[in-house]
Amino acid sequence: MKERKKKKLLAIAALLALVAVISGTFAWITSQQQRINRVESAAVVDDSVTVNEKWEPKPMVPGTEATKEVSVTNTGNANVFVRVSYEEVLKHLASEGVVSHGDKDVAGAKYDPDAIHTLTSHVPVKYSKDKISATNGFSEVTATQIQGLEAKTKLFVKGGLTIDPTTSERSVSYEAIVVHEYATEEYQAMQYTVSPTEAIADRAVSASDWEFEVRDLRYSYYEGGYENAVVNWAKSSLPNKDNTLTGHALLGTKGNRHGVDYDYTIETLGVSPIPAPSAATDADQIPLANNDVKGVQADKKGLNKNHIRIGYGVDITTVAALTETKWVYNKDDGWFYFTEPLKPSVTTPDLLKKLIYDKDLGSEYTNATYDLVVKMEAIQATEEALKDSAGWDLEGATTDSDTDKIVQQLVARIGA
């Protein structure tokens, strides 16, 4: 009995030991699983929102227009708010096209390409080489046939002596032009007196073979050089191309944008400082309806004219009638706002359609150049981005102001 009981106890102990071993094994058999749910931030990446432009530049000729279609595309992965404004530079003659004349002793009257020139140096009145070309019947008179020429001045003539075959009567018909050739085939217009020094009976048939005297030589120029009318419609909330927060986009910098070299530095523009932002408030400059044609600020500022004009698109609305998928001008800050969030892979309607040169464009635009810089800003389509100082800083707009109404419109469209 004792031996059987002892064996039974040993068997139980062995079973407990086995259970203990098995229990210990179960304690180490576990299951584990992890999942990483990573979400990318909806950031507005540099150049993910782009300005599209169809630009067909043409000279400023009265009564003409140039295609300038401007829209904005969101190529990023987040909804954005978009706004567009302008910076302008109108370079024009200080004399507004009035021509002065001076002899060689008047400083700067006779253009010297090798001299040091500044923005305000006199500008030569150019004379087209085509006008005195052989195609137009002109020939240059040899310098040894001419009395009174000055250095680098030349005499071109056409016509001459005609003899009637029946009566032998001699008649003279010729045209003489004196120009200053300051570089190869680059001419400055002049005033002068030209006279043949031979009696009619002694003259050759062609005027280019005659002897001449020139006198009273005066050089034609635009006094005072150039001025720049510079305008910034709206304060930029983002840093410029030099990564400096100035309130301007390109004004104050120089470089190249899409194949166009520019220099808007203070030294080149001749303005100091760069003018502060100035929103357009003139009714003639604010589009209020589809297909409106409106003026620009630099034209008014520089020449007190309204002859350079913008043709706007068909998707323009007013603050008083805000609707979706339109552009609206905010006279509080000078920006054109797109009135709903711009979704990924979506393009806005055209804001601009063309530049128009009025039929009354006059001599004051001689030698002028006009730069319309279209600047665009995009931020994430959130209320915080609209109002935060690191965004567009539109917090605290006066109740019922244009800014307040536009902000309400944009906020209401978030998530739509």
C-alpha atoms as one frame of an Amber mdcrd trajectory, in Angstrom:
protein
   0.000   0.000   0.000   2.716   2.420   0.972   4.635   1.568  -2.171   1.510
   2.104  -4.331   0.723   5.393  -2.559   4.280   6.556  -3.049   4.087   5.776
  -6.752   0.785   7.651  -6.980   2.269  10.722  -5.314   5.241  10.594  -7.640
   2.910  10.399 -10.600   0.932  13.434  -9.384   4.175  15.365  -8.785   5.366
  14.518 -12.251   2.039  15.659 -13.703   2.229  18.926 -11.772   5.781  19.410
 -12.963   4.616  18.803 -16.544   1.779  21.266 -16.044   4.256  23.745 -14.626
   6.506  23.286 -17.643   3.569  23.610 -20.030   2.263  26.645 -18.120   5.677
  28.234 -18.361   5.707  27.641 -22.137   2.259  29.205 -22.562   3.463  32.286
 -20.693   5.977  32.961 -23.486   3.650  32.414 -26.454   2.262  35.867 -27.261
   0.943  37.771 -30.251   2.014  41.278 -31.289   1.021  43.554 -34.195   1.744
  47.174 -35.142   0.318  49.435 -37.869   1.725  52.797 -38.904  -0.851  55.214
 -40.257   1.254  58.020 -41.705  -0.481  61.085 -43.149   1.401  63.664 -45.185
   0.825  67.291 -44.310  -1.267  69.259 -46.783   1.463  71.809 -47.375   1.471
  74.376 -50.157   4.769  73.363 -51.741   6.809  75.987 -53.586   5.601  76.320
 -57.199   2.728  73.899 -56.635   0.356  76.767 -57.407   1.321  78.441 -60.662
   0.374  81.438 -62.762  -0.520  80.478 -66.328   0.069  83.110 -68.953  -0.557
  83.324 -72.671   1.383  86.434 -73.590   1.803  87.732 -77.124   3.813  90.943
 -76.724   3.316  93.671 -79.285   4.687  97.215 -79.587   2.580  99.968 -78.074
   0.784 101.109 -81.215  -2.336 103.281 -80.869  -5.563 101.345 -81.347  -4.035
  97.857 -80.972  -4.088  95.144 -78.328  -1.937  92.233 -77.157  -3.171  88.894
 -75.813  -2.402  88.473 -72.101  -4.479  85.655 -70.639  -3.762  84.986 -66.962
  -5.129  82.195 -64.775  -3.908  80.116 -61.793  -3.555  76.314 -61.494  -3.248
  74.263 -58.301  -0.888  71.328 -58.976  -0.515  70.474 -55.289  -2.441  68.083
 -53.050  -4.329  70.566 -50.869  -7.113  73.064 -51.371  -5.733  76.609 -51.435
  -6.941  80.165 -51.367  -5.545  82.266 -54.207  -5.138  85.991 -54.755  -3.482
  88.018 -57.524  -2.260  91.590 -57.804   0.110  93.774 -59.811   3.396  95.582
 -59.660   4.017  98.042 -62.502   6.969  99.852 -64.010   6.368 102.411 -66.766
   9.626 103.804 -68.122   8.963 106.967 -70.104  10.802 110.007 -71.420  11.082
 112.829 -68.904  10.289 115.230 -71.756   7.155 113.186 -72.554   8.183 113.097
 -76.206   9.069 116.773 -76.646  12.198 117.028 -78.840  15.032 119.446 -78.094
  17.804 120.512 -80.476  21.319 121.635 -79.646  24.638 122.139 -81.386  27.790
 120.203 -80.578  28.605 122.566 -77.721  25.439 121.688 -75.783  26.413 119.007
 -73.262  24.896 115.686 -74.207  23.120 116.944 -77.318  25.397 114.998 -79.655
  25.068 111.423 -78.478  28.288 109.670 -77.509  27.795 105.930 -76.948  31.122
 105.716 -75.122  30.212 108.331 -72.517  28.891 107.421 -69.076  25.116 107.484
 -69.227  22.627 107.641 -66.371  18.855 107.416 -66.249  18.621 111.194 -66.688
  21.136 111.564 -69.537  19.757 113.097 -72.732  18.392 110.491 -75.144  19.111
 110.782 -78.900  16.202 110.958 -81.304  16.882 107.967 -83.507  16.642 108.152
 -87.258  15.737 104.992 -89.168  18.407 103.693 -91.505  15.632 102.463 -93.804
  14.630 106.021 -94.636  18.049 106.769 -96.133  18.591 103.370 -97.728  19.304
 102.679-101.386  15.888 101.048-101.546  14.402 104.466-100.908  16.628 105.995
-103.569  19.224 107.606-101.285  22.971 107.649-101.728  25.657 108.895 -99.366
  27.596 111.892-100.588  31.360 111.520-100.332  32.765 113.646 -97.506  35.227
 115.400 -99.863  32.260 116.891-101.748  30.879 118.541 -98.619  31.818 121.638
 -96.671  30.836 122.010 -93.030  30.317 118.402 -91.937  31.163 117.609 -88.324
  32.688 114.413 -87.014  30.484 111.358 -87.676  27.846 113.373 -89.518  26.801
 112.216 -92.978  24.837 113.578 -95.891  22.448 111.380 -97.898  20.667 112.613
-101.019  18.340 111.399-103.721  17.093 112.962-106.925  19.118 115.410-108.970
  19.024 117.223-112.316  16.466 116.549-115.033  16.931 117.831-118.594  13.883
 118.083-120.847  14.836 116.290-124.097  12.713 118.671-126.172  13.429 122.074
-124.651  16.742 121.242-122.913  15.301 122.999-119.904  17.019 122.008-116.692
  15.032 121.350-113.512  16.275 120.334-110.112  14.486 118.045-107.662  16.376
 116.505-104.785  16.097 115.662-101.101  18.983 115.955 -98.626  19.198 114.456
 -95.124  21.988 114.935 -92.595  22.344 112.463 -89.737  24.804 111.683 -86.957
  26.056 108.105 -87.190  27.030 107.389 -83.572  27.478 103.647 -84.224  27.467
 101.509 -87.343  24.138 102.215 -89.076  22.777 103.753 -85.861  21.698 107.315
 -86.549  20.677 110.397 -84.570  18.258 112.837 -86.193  19.464 116.388 -86.833
  18.384 119.850 -87.917  20.475 121.467 -90.665  20.695 123.625 -93.748  21.990
 122.037 -96.976  22.854 123.954-100.144  24.505 122.896-103.424  27.588 125.023
-104.100  27.511 124.619-107.902  25.499 126.501-110.467  22.694 124.460-111.983
  24.467 124.341-115.310  27.484 122.693-113.722  25.657 120.011-111.790  25.749
 116.347-112.627  22.553 114.412-113.230  22.680 112.610-109.876  22.618 114.735
-106.721  25.094 112.354-105.098  27.755 113.784-107.453  27.139 117.442-106.522
  29.162 119.669-104.243  27.358 120.758-101.046  27.667 122.990 -98.041  26.008
 122.063 -94.734  25.588 124.476 -91.837  23.465 125.204 -88.763  23.968 121.632
 -87.540  21.917 120.810 -84.466  21.411 117.445 -82.831  17.951 116.219 -81.833
  17.440 114.709 -78.375  14.984 114.142 -75.551  16.080 116.276 -72.648  16.435
 114.780 -69.187  16.447 111.111 -70.186  13.930 108.798 -68.551  11.721 108.557
 -65.503  10.097 105.458 -64.021   6.564 105.413 -62.685   6.545 102.561 -60.151
   3.411 101.155 -58.507   2.741  98.259 -56.145  -0.991  97.578 -55.953  -0.907
  95.333 -52.884   1.341  94.431 -49.956   2.936  91.023 -50.414   2.684  88.838
 -47.322   5.344  86.416 -48.564   9.110  87.025 -48.922  10.455  88.236 -52.268
  12.836  86.299 -54.547  15.717  87.226 -52.220  13.784  85.675 -49.304  13.246
  89.089 -47.730   9.872  90.231 -46.449   9.538  93.687 -48.023   5.901  93.920
 -49.068   7.024  93.695 -52.714   7.449  90.713 -55.018   9.966  91.790 -57.685
  10.279  95.519 -57.022  13.655  96.241 -55.468  15.275  93.158 -57.055  16.809
  92.174 -60.376  17.029  88.889 -62.221  15.217  86.873 -64.869  11.645  85.656
 -64.891  10.553  83.229 -67.622  13.153  84.513 -70.084  12.708  88.220 -69.341
  15.616  90.081 -67.759  14.606  92.815 -65.350  16.258  95.299 -62.999  13.915
  96.944 -60.533  16.580  98.003 -58.064  16.401 101.453 -56.530  19.515 102.568
 -58.419  18.131 101.565 -61.818  14.603 102.816 -61.253  15.809 106.120 -59.848
  13.247 106.019 -57.029  14.012 105.843 -53.331  12.491 104.147 -51.539  10.367
 101.710 -53.533   6.831 103.143 -53.262   4.594 101.694 -50.564   1.620  99.552
 -51.632  -1.199 101.598 -53.098  -4.506  99.867 -53.799  -6.362 101.096 -56.858
  -9.409 103.099 -55.808 -10.056 104.980 -59.053 -13.284 103.673 -60.583 -11.567
 103.580 -63.970  -9.109 100.983 -62.650 -11.478  98.543 -60.893 -13.304  95.856
 -62.920 -16.906  95.467 -61.852 -18.406  93.249 -64.540 -17.590  90.631 -67.139
 -15.319  91.792 -69.960 -14.558  95.115 -68.290 -11.753  97.224 -69.749  -9.933
  99.252 -67.104  -6.870 101.412 -66.708  -3.615 100.868 -64.810  -1.975 102.968
 -62.116   1.496 103.589 -63.578   0.005 105.183 -66.688  -1.923 107.633 -64.526
   0.968 108.246 -62.154   3.654 108.741 -64.782   1.868 110.553 -67.588  -1.548
 111.414 -66.141  -3.120 109.354 -68.915  -5.414 106.332 -69.153  -4.206 104.927
 -72.446  -2.720 101.589 -71.305  -5.644  99.387 -70.368  -6.446  95.846 -69.227
  -9.202  93.713 -70.701 -10.562  91.482 -67.929 -12.202  88.063 -68.219 -15.841
  87.028 -68.035 -15.649  85.717 -64.461 -15.551  88.976 -62.500 -17.892  89.779
 -59.634 -18.237  92.519 -57.041 -18.099  92.472 -53.265 -21.778  93.344 -53.249
 -22.618  90.224 -55.271 -20.121  87.568 -54.193 -20.566  84.205 -55.901 -18.423
  81.122 -56.339 -15.844  80.561 -59.106 -15.331  84.265 -59.703 -12.622  86.871
 -59.197 -13.329  89.898 -57.020 -11.241  93.003 -56.425 -10.729  94.160 -52.844
 -10.156  97.908 -52.794  -9.109  97.641 -49.111  -5.832  95.881 -49.951  -5.442
  95.862 -53.750  -5.724  92.069 -54.237  -7.982  90.141 -56.612  -9.352  87.144
 -54.672 -10.652  83.923 -56.165 -13.890  83.482 -54.268 -13.649  79.789 -53.382
 -10.877  77.319 -52.485  -8.930  76.162 -55.526  -8.866  72.363 -55.474  -5.968
  70.162 -56.640  -5.610  69.905 -60.439  -8.080  72.759 -60.958  -7.456  76.002
 -62.877  -9.211  79.289 -62.245 -11.009  81.192 -64.991  -8.896  83.875 -66.692
  -8.543  87.029 -64.654  -6.920  88.978 -67.506  -7.497  88.583 -71.233  -5.495
  91.317 -72.944  -3.551  94.567 -72.812  -5.084  97.378 -74.846  -3.298 100.437
 -76.232  -5.791 103.253 -76.613  -6.190 104.963 -79.984  -5.166 108.247 -78.335
  -1.721 106.924 -77.368   0.463 109.957 -78.145   4.061 111.111 -78.453   4.439
 111.037 -74.665   4.766 107.247 -75.029   7.751 107.546 -77.406  10.496 105.092
 -76.361   8.329 103.963 -73.423   8.357 100.474 -71.960   5.656  99.073 -69.715
   6.075  96.101 -67.365   2.980  94.601 -65.767   4.146  92.146 -63.108   1.376
  89.712 -62.198   2.028  88.448 -58.675   0.133  85.581 -57.052  -0.079  84.274
 -53.488  -1.601  80.986 -52.351  -2.190  79.674 -48.817  -3.889  76.605 -47.368
  -7.643  76.864 -47.464  -8.206  77.244 -43.719  -9.668  80.029 -41.655  -6.486
  80.156 -39.578  -4.323  80.747 -42.657  -6.581  83.580 -43.736  -6.400  85.339
 -40.412  -3.026  84.451 -38.917  -0.185  86.965 -39.148   1.958  84.256 -40.755
  -0.705  83.891 -43.481  -2.713  86.680 -45.055  -3.337  88.426 -41.723  -6.983
  89.289 -42.493  -8.052  89.026 -38.843  -9.794  92.057 -37.417 -11.205  93.464
 -40.652 -13.792  96.154 -40.054 -17.293  94.697 -39.955 -19.014  94.859 -43.357
 -15.843  96.096 -45.041 -14.863  94.568 -48.373 -12.207  92.492 -46.612 -14.685
  91.230 -44.020 -17.170  90.188 -46.703 -14.524  88.403 -48.755 -13.228  86.562
 -45.677 -16.758  85.449 -44.797 -17.227  84.194 -48.356 -13.966  82.218 -48.299
 -14.582  80.731 -44.839 -18.087  79.655 -45.864 -16.635  77.750 -48.821 -14.057
  75.753 -46.816 -14.819  72.081 -47.297 -17.389  72.774 -50.006
